[in-house]
Amino acid sequence: MLDFRGVIFDVDPVFANTDEWYQSIPEGIRPRKDQPFYHLLAENAESTYVAYVSQQNLVHDESDEPVDHPAIAGLFTGLVDGRYNLRREHRH
């Protein structure tokens, strides 16, 4: 629905953002709270940003093109076979 791509760098098992953020989503497209929500380093044609996306709204990107976000180098060591490798210091 929204035209952006991103790299997941964290996940919340259920919604863990503010009620203000949740209420800002139009009711007709507001996702359920009882599902995983992912933190993404996101990009679109105009900018880069951090997105918070419900599992139901994720779609696999088949392009194999790298995401051009300035924070990627700080979290990941690189892109190998279509996957970003998380730096050791960020693993739990």
ZIHU-V536660 format. One record per residue. N is the residue number from 1. SS is DSSP state (A for helix, B for strand, O for the rest). PSI is psi as a letter, one per 40 degrees, with the letter a starting at -180 (NA if undefined). D_FIRST is the distance of its C-alpha to the first C-alpha in Angstrom with 2 decimals. Layout:
n | ss | psi | d_first
N | SS | PSI | D_FIRST
N | SS | PSI | D_FIRST
This chain:
n | ss | psi | d_first
1 | O | d | 0.00
2 | O | h | 3.80
3 | O | g | 6.40
4 | O | i | 9.04
5 | B | i | 11.53
6 | B | i | 14.05
7 | B | h | 17.18
8 | B | h | 17.84
9 | B | e | 21.12
10 | B | i | 21.60
11 | B | i | 20.64
12 | B | h | 21.55
13 | O | d | 22.51
14 | O | i | 21.26
15 | O | h | 19.68
16 | O | f | 21.95
17 | O | a | 20.60
18 | O | i | 22.04
19 | A | d | 21.92
20 | A | d | 21.28
21 | A | d | 18.02
22 | A | d | 17.01
23 | A | e | 18.19
24 | O | e | 16.26
25 | O | h | 12.96
26 | O | h | 12.98
27 | A | d | 14.80
28 | A | d | 12.76
29 | A | e | 9.77
30 | O | h | 12.25
31 | O | i | 12.68
32 | O | i | 16.25
33 | O | e | 18.53
34 | O | f | 20.49
35 | O | i | 18.47
36 | O | i | 18.35
37 | B | h | 16.42
38 | B | i | 16.29
39 | B | h | 17.34
40 | B | i | 15.93
41 | B | h | 17.44
42 | B | i | 14.42
43 | B | i | 14.42
44 | O | a | 12.69
45 | O | d | 14.80
46 | O | d | 16.56
47 | O | i | 17.25
48 | B | i | 17.45
49 | B | i | 17.07
50 | B | h | 17.00
51 | B | i | 13.88
52 | B | h | 14.26
53 | B | h | 11.74
54 | B | i | 12.54
55 | A | d | 13.45
56 | A | e | 11.44
57 | A | e | 8.13
58 | O | i | 9.87
59 | O | h | 10.02
60 | O | h | 13.29
61 | O | h | 13.64
62 | O | e | 16.40
63 | O | d | 17.41
64 | O | e | 20.11
65 | O | i | 19.86
66 | O | i | 20.76
67 | O | h | 18.56
68 | O | g | 20.48
69 | O | h | 20.65
70 | O | d | 24.12
71 | O | e | 24.30
72 | A | d | 23.94
73 | A | d | 27.67
74 | A | d | 28.67
75 | A | d | 26.91
76 | B | i | 27.11
77 | B | e | 29.99
78 | B | i | 28.05
79 | B | h | 25.85
80 | B | h | 27.74
81 | O | f | 26.61
82 | O | e | 22.90
83 | B | h | 23.36
84 | B | h | 24.15
85 | B | h | 27.43
86 | B | h | 27.67
87 | O | i | 30.83
88 | A | d | 33.60
89 | A | e | 33.99
90 | A | e | 30.46
91 | O | i | 30.87
92 | O | NA | 31.86
